């Protein structure tokens, strides 16, 4: 098993409390942050897809690539 490196991320007391409120029992902060990153990535992908459907942005058809 690979050794997990740990890092410290400074957060304000208020942010720490907010994270604590959404963290589930038994869930690590690493798991919580992973879920938050995944949710962000999904929202970003949905935004890109919505823009592509609306014809916004610099998109090319796959056949043209």
C-alpha positions in Angstrom: 0.0 0.0 0.0 1.3 3.5 -0.9 2.1 5.8 2.0 -0.5 8.6 2.2 1.1 12.0 2.6 -0.7 14.5 4.7 -0.9 18.2 4.2 -2.3 20.9 6.4 -4.8 23.4 4.9 -5.4 26.5 7.0 -9.1 27.5 7.3 -10.9 30.0 9.3 -12.8 29.0 12.4 -16.1 29.7 10.6 -15.2 27.6 7.6 -14.1 24.7 9.9 -17.5 24.8 11.6 -19.3 24.8 8.2 -17.3 21.8 7.1 -18.1 20.1 10.4 -21.8 20.6 9.9 -21.8 18.9 6.5 -19.4 16.1 7.4 -21.1 12.9 8.2 -20.3 10.7 11.2 -17.4 8.5 10.5 -16.4 10.5 7.4 -12.9 11.9 7.2 -12.2 15.4 6.1 -10.3 14.0 3.2 -13.4 12.1 2.1 -15.6 15.2 2.5 -13.2 17.3 0.5 -13.1 14.6 -2.2 -16.9 14.8 -2.4 -16.9 18.5 -2.6 -14.3 18.5 -5.4 -16.4 15.8 -7.3 -19.5 17.9 -7.0 -17.6 21.0 -8.3 -16.3 19.0 -11.3 -19.8 17.7 -12.1 -21.3 21.3 -11.9 -18.5 22.5 -14.2 -19.1 19.7 -16.7 -22.8 20.4 -16.7 -22.1 24.0 -17.4 -19.8 23.2 -20.3 -22.5 20.8 -21.7 -25.2 23.5 -21.3 -23.0 26.0 -23.1 -22.3 23.5 -25.9 -26.0 22.8 -26.4 -26.7 26.5 -26.6 -24.0 26.9 -29.2 -21.9 29.1 -26.9 -18.1 28.8 -26.7 -15.5 27.7 -29.1 -16.7 24.1 -29.8 -15.9 22.0 -32.9 -17.6 18.8 -34.1 -15.6 15.6 -33.5 -15.6 14.9 -37.2 -13.7 18.2 -37.7 -10.9 17.3 -35.2 
